[in-house]
Amino acid sequence: MLAGHRPGPEHSGREQINFDGSLLIKRVTLNDTGIYTIVVYRRGSKKEIGFGALNVYEPVRVPTLLASNTTVMEHKDSVVLTCYTNAVSTQWFFNGMNLRLTERMKPSWNDRTLTIDPVWREDAGNYQCKVSNPISSAESEPVELDVKY
């Protein structure tokens, strides 16, 4: 412990301040996410304040992709694909390639659902979602959409 070091109100015993002023947090958890503040008192009563943000992520789980219906009629039906995930980011794939959105395809605000309305025969094929955060990524199993005409 450094001379004059006083832990703050959130000190849990897992934190250590090093001689260079850096902070080491042992056994980090999701609850450690947040803004950290350091206050340094210099000679002559000068006070310096610094801030740092820490984001803690857990590895993403393999997402589950579900469709509202997997056999639909062209120009009549719609389909909603939902990617269930704990991830930050979602990408959509069609037949193994990045999905190119059309005017009939509407992603949700967080990209976890994709609505195709109406469905056309060229929409038939395999859909997948790939999810990620800054430390990991995972892909869903494909869901096959069959379009009858």
BALOBA-1460 file (C-alpha; in Angstrom, 3 decimals):
// residues 149
<rec num="1" residu="m" x="0.000" y="0.000" z="0.000"/>
<rec num="2" residu="l" x="1.274" y="3.446" z="-0.902"/>
<rec num="3" residu="a" x="1.944" y="6.085" z="1.725"/>
<rec num="4" residu="g" x="-1.154" y="8.160" z="2.218"/>
<rec num="5" residu="h" x="-3.299" y="5.719" z="0.269"/>
<rec num="6" residu="r" x="-6.929" y="5.632" z="1.366"/>
<rec num="7" residu="p" x="-9.355" y="3.260" z="-0.327"/>
<rec num="8" residu="g" x="-12.683" y="4.623" z="-1.504"/>
<rec num="9" residu="p" x="-16.163" y="3.529" z="-0.448"/>
<rec num="10" residu="e" x="-16.342" y="0.729" z="-3.046"/>
<rec num="11" residu="h" x="-13.071" y="-0.920" z="-1.952"/>
<rec num="12" residu="s" x="-13.638" y="-4.698" z="-1.718"/>
<rec num="13" residu="g" x="-10.148" y="-5.960" z="-0.896"/>
<rec num="14" residu="r" x="-9.529" y="-7.205" z="-4.464"/>
<rec num="15" residu="e" x="-8.017" y="-3.864" z="-5.508"/>
<rec num="16" residu="q" x="-4.367" y="-2.922" z="-5.275"/>
<rec num="17" residu="i" x="-2.763" y="0.435" z="-6.051"/>
<rec num="18" residu="n" x="0.746" y="0.048" z="-7.451"/>
<rec num="19" residu="f" x="3.691" y="2.416" z="-6.912"/>
<rec num="20" residu="d" x="3.239" y="3.835" z="-10.422"/>
<rec num="21" residu="g" x="-0.343" y="4.820" z="-9.554"/>
<rec num="22" residu="s" x="-1.981" y="2.035" z="-11.576"/>
<rec num="23" residu="l" x="-4.881" y="0.032" z="-10.196"/>
<rec num="24" residu="l" x="-4.954" y="-3.779" z="-10.200"/>
<rec num="25" residu="i" x="-8.308" y="-5.495" z="-9.661"/>
<rec num="26" residu="k" x="-8.090" y="-9.218" z="-8.910"/>
<rec num="27" residu="r" x="-10.806" y="-11.683" z="-9.944"/>
<rec num="28" residu="v" x="-12.669" y="-9.056" z="-11.975"/>
<rec num="29" residu="t" x="-16.466" y="-9.414" z="-12.268"/>
<rec num="30" residu="l" x="-19.187" y="-7.791" z="-14.364"/>
<rec num="31" residu="n" x="-19.999" y="-5.606" z="-11.343"/>
<rec num="32" residu="d" x="-16.540" y="-3.984" z="-11.653"/>
<rec num="33" residu="t" x="-17.715" y="-2.189" z="-14.821"/>
<rec num="34" residu="g" x="-17.800" y="1.556" z="-14.270"/>
<rec num="35" residu="i" x="-15.925" y="4.834" z="-13.980"/>
<rec num="36" residu="y" x="-12.917" y="4.886" z="-11.650"/>
<rec num="37" residu="t" x="-11.534" y="8.055" z="-10.089"/>
<rec num="38" residu="i" x="-8.085" y="8.739" z="-8.702"/>
<rec num="39" residu="v" x="-7.272" y="11.817" z="-6.656"/>
<rec num="40" residu="v" x="-3.603" y="12.714" z="-6.166"/>
<rec num="41" residu="y" x="-2.522" y="15.351" z="-3.678"/>
<rec num="42" residu="r" x="0.808" y="16.905" z="-4.692"/>
<rec num="43" residu="r" x="3.155" y="19.103" z="-2.749"/>
<rec num="44" residu="g" x="1.901" y="22.612" z="-2.326"/>
<rec num="45" residu="s" x="-1.704" y="21.436" z="-1.830"/>
<rec num="46" residu="k" x="-2.212" y="20.803" z="-5.548"/>
<rec num="47" residu="k" x="-4.889" y="18.252" z="-6.248"/>
<rec num="48" residu="e" x="-5.102" y="16.286" z="-9.514"/>
<rec num="49" residu="i" x="-8.101" y="14.167" z="-10.433"/>
<rec num="50" residu="g" x="-8.129" y="11.457" z="-13.099"/>
<rec num="51" residu="f" x="-10.894" y="9.224" z="-14.448"/>
<rec num="52" residu="g" x="-10.875" y="5.903" z="-16.245"/>
<rec num="53" residu="a" x="-13.642" y="3.702" z="-17.602"/>
<rec num="54" residu="l" x="-13.575" y="-0.068" z="-17.224"/>
<rec num="55" residu="n" x="-15.862" y="-2.343" z="-19.241"/>
<rec num="56" residu="v" x="-15.985" y="-5.998" z="-18.227"/>
<rec num="57" residu="y" x="-17.472" y="-8.545" z="-20.641"/>
<rec num="58" residu="e" x="-18.372" y="-12.188" z="-20.299"/>
<rec num="59" residu="p" x="-17.822" y="-14.557" z="-23.230"/>
<rec num="60" residu="v" x="-20.871" y="-14.651" z="-25.504"/>
<rec num="61" residu="r" x="-23.012" y="-17.758" z="-25.470"/>
<rec num="62" residu="v" x="-23.837" y="-19.527" z="-28.726"/>
<rec num="63" residu="p" x="-26.980" y="-17.733" z="-29.920"/>
<rec num="64" residu="t" x="-30.274" y="-19.472" z="-30.622"/>
<rec num="65" residu="l" x="-31.954" y="-18.494" z="-33.892"/>
<rec num="66" residu="l" x="-35.705" y="-19.043" z="-34.164"/>
<rec num="67" residu="a" x="-38.106" y="-18.272" z="-37.017"/>
<rec num="68" residu="s" x="-41.788" y="-17.421" z="-36.668"/>
<rec num="69" residu="n" x="-42.360" y="-19.867" z="-39.546"/>
<rec num="70" residu="t" x="-39.931" y="-21.797" z="-41.764"/>
<rec num="71" residu="t" x="-42.342" y="-22.622" z="-44.613"/>
<rec num="72" residu="v" x="-44.045" y="-19.573" z="-46.097"/>
<rec num="73" residu="m" x="-45.976" y="-18.548" z="-49.220"/>
<rec num="74" residu="e" x="-44.356" y="-16.084" z="-51.607"/>
<rec num="75" residu="h" x="-45.891" y="-12.561" z="-51.725"/>
<rec num="76" residu="k" x="-48.358" y="-13.554" z="-48.975"/>
<rec num="77" residu="d" x="-46.500" y="-14.392" z="-45.774"/>
<rec num="78" residu="s" x="-43.905" y="-12.678" z="-43.649"/>
<rec num="79" residu="v" x="-41.295" y="-14.179" z="-41.353"/>
<rec num="80" residu="v" x="-39.612" y="-12.906" z="-38.204"/>
<rec num="81" residu="l" x="-36.165" y="-14.277" z="-37.363"/>
<rec num="82" residu="t" x="-35.068" y="-13.768" z="-33.751"/>
<rec num="83" residu="c" x="-31.504" y="-14.181" z="-32.490"/>
<rec num="84" residu="y" x="-31.456" y="-14.890" z="-28.741"/>
<rec num="85" residu="t" x="-28.123" y="-13.777" z="-27.283"/>
<rec num="86" residu="n" x="-26.267" y="-12.104" z="-24.424"/>
<rec num="87" residu="a" x="-23.989" y="-10.309" z="-26.906"/>
<rec num="88" residu="v" x="-23.520" y="-6.642" z="-27.735"/>
<rec num="89" residu="s" x="-23.485" y="-6.935" z="-31.546"/>
<rec num="90" residu="t" x="-25.472" y="-9.074" z="-34.025"/>
<rec num="91" residu="q" x="-24.755" y="-9.746" z="-37.717"/>
<rec num="92" residu="w" x="-27.034" y="-11.626" z="-40.135"/>
<rec num="93" residu="f" x="-25.912" y="-14.174" z="-42.717"/>
<rec num="94" residu="f" x="-27.753" y="-15.708" z="-45.684"/>
<rec num="95" residu="n" x="-26.347" y="-18.897" z="-47.225"/>
<rec num="96" residu="g" x="-23.023" y="-18.281" z="-45.481"/>
<rec num="97" residu="m" x="-22.575" y="-14.701" z="-46.734"/>
<rec num="98" residu="n" x="-23.293" y="-11.336" z="-45.093"/>
<rec num="99" residu="l" x="-26.993" y="-10.660" z="-45.577"/>
<rec num="100" residu="r" x="-27.688" y="-7.797" z="-47.960"/>
<rec num="101" residu="l" x="-30.796" y="-6.075" z="-46.687"/>
<rec num="102" residu="t" x="-33.600" y="-5.264" z="-49.137"/>
<rec num="103" residu="e" x="-36.467" y="-2.810" z="-48.697"/>
<rec num="104" residu="r" x="-38.587" y="-5.775" z="-47.466"/>
<rec num="105" residu="m" x="-36.133" y="-6.630" z="-44.662"/>
<rec num="106" residu="k" x="-36.374" y="-4.671" z="-41.426"/>
<rec num="107" residu="p" x="-33.913" y="-5.258" z="-38.566"/>
<rec num="108" residu="s" x="-34.916" y="-4.258" z="-35.042"/>
<rec num="109" residu="w" x="-33.165" y="-1.352" z="-33.295"/>
<rec num="110" residu="n" x="-30.711" y="-3.795" z="-31.673"/>
<rec num="111" residu="d" x="-30.437" y="-6.099" z="-34.756"/>
<rec num="112" residu="r" x="-31.668" y="-9.102" z="-32.764"/>
<rec num="113" residu="t" x="-34.762" y="-9.583" z="-34.911"/>
<rec num="114" residu="l" x="-35.118" y="-9.472" z="-38.672"/>
<rec num="115" residu="t" x="-38.545" y="-9.173" z="-40.310"/>
<rec num="116" residu="i" x="-39.000" y="-10.083" z="-43.986"/>
<rec num="117" residu="d" x="-42.353" y="-8.796" z="-45.259"/>
<rec num="118" residu="p" x="-43.461" y="-10.021" z="-47.700"/>
<rec num="119" residu="v" x="-41.266" y="-13.035" z="-48.415"/>
<rec num="120" residu="w" x="-40.130" y="-13.667" z="-51.988"/>
<rec num="121" residu="r" x="-38.746" y="-16.902" z="-53.461"/>
<rec num="122" residu="e" x="-35.217" y="-15.432" z="-53.535"/>
<rec num="123" residu="d" x="-35.395" y="-15.263" z="-49.716"/>
<rec num="124" residu="a" x="-35.387" y="-19.083" z="-49.506"/>
<rec num="125" residu="g" x="-32.204" y="-20.445" z="-47.958"/>
<rec num="126" residu="n" x="-30.213" y="-20.678" z="-44.746"/>
<rec num="127" residu="y" x="-30.129" y="-17.827" z="-42.228"/>
<rec num="128" residu="q" x="-27.698" y="-17.450" z="-39.344"/>
<rec num="129" residu="c" x="-26.851" y="-14.807" z="-36.786"/>
<rec num="130" residu="k" x="-23.322" y="-14.130" z="-35.566"/>
<rec num="131" residu="v" x="-22.990" y="-12.351" z="-32.252"/>
<rec num="132" residu="s" x="-19.997" y="-10.702" z="-30.653"/>
<rec num="133" residu="n" x="-18.618" y="-8.431" z="-27.995"/>
<rec num="134" residu="p" x="-15.065" y="-7.046" z="-27.695"/>
<rec num="135" residu="i" x="-13.699" y="-10.364" z="-26.357"/>
<rec num="136" residu="s" x="-15.583" y="-13.171" z="-28.150"/>
<rec num="137" residu="s" x="-17.992" y="-14.191" z="-30.903"/>
<rec num="138" residu="a" x="-20.266" y="-17.141" z="-31.782"/>
<rec num="139" residu="e" x="-22.604" y="-18.223" z="-34.605"/>
<rec num="140" residu="s" x="-26.044" y="-19.767" z="-34.409"/>
<rec num="141" residu="e" x="-26.997" y="-22.978" z="-36.131"/>
<rec num="142" residu="p" x="-28.602" y="-22.208" z="-39.505"/>
<rec num="143" residu="v" x="-32.378" y="-21.986" z="-39.934"/>
<rec num="144" residu="e" x="-33.665" y="-22.939" z="-43.381"/>
<rec num="145" residu="l" x="-36.460" y="-20.858" z="-44.872"/>
<rec num="146" residu="d" x="-38.614" y="-22.637" z="-47.481"/>
<rec num="147" residu="v" x="-40.644" y="-20.347" z="-49.741"/>
<rec num="148" residu="k" x="-43.588" y="-21.915" z="-51.648"/>
<rec num="149" residu="y" x="-44.925" y="-20.311" z="-54.837"/>
